[in-house]
């Protein structure tokens, strides 16, 4: 290898691409007729979306008594699913914001799809608390506004209200970030399109021309949005954890919750990004842009955050024992060996044990292992939320009110239905917008393209004296 | 008022290094570049084009401050004067409990304010027709444009010669 190229620089764009190749490869999926795989996936996803709508109408019509939640276990699948989806929604902004601040170039291959995934996951998450309210037509009461009821305001001291602010801010800021990044790429699609498609993309690309001043402002905006989204993304799951941590329920009332929830959110978010990326790169043929190096980088994040989560689980148990407080000790004994022991062990296996396989380089770089383990992590993180919520509530202070919880078909339909909603939105997204940030990939071509670095690099790239970037 | 139609002479380059070289040459020859268009943000362009750093982030700070004060003062007003309620024996003005919402609104105002300002000062909105010189500028061409509406034929020839010597791949003139 040459001295001019740092060995830590990985090849992130393969196939000796020119700028035009990048445009072609990334715009084509939005231009040609959908593939058979896409149509099948879309049909399946919309079927589940239909199921979702049916179950929601059922819930609203009959009331949430149709759910299995009861007086003791009053938060059950709904809040489990809510926290699960919100957690998944953390990877997008993490990839686009934190990795932008850290100047991680591999983010360009996956940021667009991850941000889209964030937005769709937050949409799915929002369904659960909204419909759990019961009288959903009064849902607007959660926002403080001058009203004819006094005006009676919301309780600003309640973590549930903090959540309303955190999640709506997160959703809208993620949307701005995603869309502002998308505008130049929509302009690229516009400039290739004709007829009515051109008209549509003209509207959605806001008249972008690529002027130098616009690019400068665009970069300034992206950087500041990244800077403020970084604490935002950390605050969102912190505040979600406050829903539990500020209560007085043994097993919930712990100070470790905020960092542990945030690590878990990043963990599950990356797992979902992996699941989607492995499928997307295959179906859309983007293996040269979402390379094994990208997958490996994300697997490293998974093994790190998975280990943090594992340490948090063990710390919880230790502190419960060390506190000498019998209610706390019982809560955790019950969590491990109680009625829902199977979900605790499912969680431990999927979240703590399984990602440790990623210490092996060959597993980290294997697409099949990545897919398999990412699905396991998704399952494990669902178990984690179920463990925290259902196990804790099932055995509260009064043994006379102890209870057990089983989901009804309505809850199962709503949950699987939100997965349908998520994939329907994602599949539509892959058809209408470039799933990889075209402009950002072009911007790193000369530092991460395989014709410039690595073993495939052309001869002149090895010339340490040459300062000028080689031309293609 | 600016007249509606403008004659623009532009050259397309195949590579950002060619573009930067050409801009340096234009600066040396004291040519007045109207604008430069690129398919992606080219680093190192701002100083040679003489573009000052964007002041967007100052505005971001101001918007954020507004959001921060708005959230904190509104909650303070509501809970101390408009409708004071005791929650769990805590003081009416329970500052720590106001921190999460204050933070969220700071971010919300800064993000929306900056983004809306960005689109406004760039003149980018739905329905705006792109003043695009060439479809390939958003693909793989790097463009330098000169406004030649009022220029003499001699000056135009001079610019064409400039494009020739700086290895522009194409030179065109367009009315827009």
Interface residues (C-beta under 8 A of the other chain):
Chain A: X18 X19 X20 X23 X144 X150 X151 X152 X153 X155 X156 X157 X159 X161 X162 X165 X166 X169 X172 X173 X176 X177 X180 X183 X184 X187 X188 X190 X191 X192 X202 X203 X204 X205 X206 X207 X208 X209 X210 X211 X212 X213 X214 X215 X216 X217 X218 X219 X220 X221 X223 X224 X225 X228 X229 X231 X232 X235 X239 X242 X438 X439 X440 X442 X443 X468 X469 X471 X472
Chain B: X14 X15 X17 X35 X36 X37 X38 X39 X40 X41 X42 X43 X45 X46 X49 X51 X53 X54 X56 X57 X60 X64 X74 X75 X78 X79 X82 X83 X85 X87 X88 X90 X94 X97 X98 X100 X101 X103 X104 X105 X107 X108 X110 X111 X112 X114 X115 X118 X119 X121 X122 X123 X124 X125 X126 X127 X128 X129 X130 X131 X132 X133 X135 X136 X137 X138 X139 X140
